[in-house]
Amino acid sequence: MIVKVAESDPSVQFQQALDLINEGIDVLVIVPVDKTVSAGIVTTAKKSHVSVVAYDRLIWDCDLDFYISTDNIQIGEKTS
């Protein structure tokens, strides 16, 4: 597993994703920083036959493979 952090910079995230795709990864899990740039990442990944999973924020207008998120309501509830 390789982890990269873009520090909320969409252009850094795009370059990091491109580097990983060029290294030959099979699956990219991304916490999208910017919806437009992230859709471009998905499009680029799909051209290289890389599956893409968006975590915590949905990426619109692209051929996303999976979306995983948390239940924000349940997280805010106190359990006894």
C-alpha positions as CSV (number, residue, x, y, z in Angstrom):
1,M,0.0,0.0,0.0
2,I,1.3,3.5,-0.9
3,V,-0.1,6.6,0.8
4,K,0.3,10.1,-0.6
5,V,-1.1,13.3,1.0
6,A,-1.7,16.3,-1.2
7,E,-2.3,18.7,1.7
8,S,-5.6,19.9,0.1
9,D,-3.9,21.0,-3.1
10,P,-5.8,19.6,-6.2
11,S,-2.8,20.0,-8.5
12,V,-0.6,18.0,-6.1
13,Q,-3.2,15.4,-5.8
14,F,-3.5,15.1,-9.6
15,Q,0.2,14.7,-10.0
16,Q,0.4,12.2,-7.2
17,A,-2.3,10.1,-8.8
18,L,-0.7,10.4,-12.2
19,D,2.6,9.2,-10.7
20,L,0.9,6.2,-9.1
21,I,-1.0,5.3,-12.3
22,N,2.3,5.5,-14.2
23,E,3.9,3.2,-11.6
24,G,1.3,0.5,-12.6
25,I,-1.1,0.4,-9.7
26,D,-4.2,-1.7,-10.0
27,V,-6.5,0.3,-7.7
28,L,-6.5,4.0,-6.7
29,V,-8.3,5.0,-3.5
30,I,-8.8,8.7,-3.4
31,V,-10.2,11.2,-0.9
32,P,-11.1,13.9,-3.4
33,V,-9.8,17.4,-2.8
34,D,-11.6,19.1,-5.8
35,K,-14.5,17.5,-7.7
36,T,-13.5,18.7,-11.1
37,V,-9.8,17.7,-10.8
38,S,-10.8,14.4,-9.1
39,A,-13.1,13.6,-12.1
40,G,-10.0,14.1,-14.3
41,I,-8.0,11.7,-12.1
42,V,-10.7,9.1,-12.5
43,T,-10.8,9.6,-16.3
44,T,-7.0,9.3,-16.5
45,A,-7.0,6.2,-14.3
46,K,-9.7,4.5,-16.3
47,K,-7.7,5.0,-19.5
48,S,-4.9,3.0,-17.9
49,H,-7.4,0.3,-16.7
50,V,-7.0,1.3,-13.0
51,S,-10.1,0.9,-10.8
52,V,-10.9,4.0,-8.7
53,V,-12.6,4.1,-5.2
54,A,-13.7,7.5,-3.8
55,Y,-13.5,7.6,0.0
56,D,-15.7,10.0,2.0
57,R,-16.5,12.3,-0.9
58,L,-18.3,11.3,-4.0
59,I,-16.7,12.2,-7.4
60,W,-19.4,13.3,-9.9
61,D,-19.4,13.2,-13.7
62,C,-17.0,10.3,-14.2
63,D,-16.9,6.5,-14.4
64,L,-16.2,5.8,-10.7
65,D,-15.9,2.2,-9.7
66,F,-16.9,2.4,-6.0
67,Y,-17.7,5.0,-3.3
68,I,-17.2,4.4,0.4
69,S,-18.3,6.7,3.1
70,T,-19.1,6.9,6.8
71,D,-22.5,7.2,8.4
72,N,-22.1,10.8,9.7
73,I,-25.3,10.7,11.7
74,Q,-24.3,7.5,13.5
75,I,-20.8,8.9,14.2
76,G,-22.3,11.8,16.0
77,E,-24.5,9.7,18.3
78,K,-23.3,8.7,21.7
79,T,-23.5,5.0,22.5
80,S,-23.7,3.6,26.0
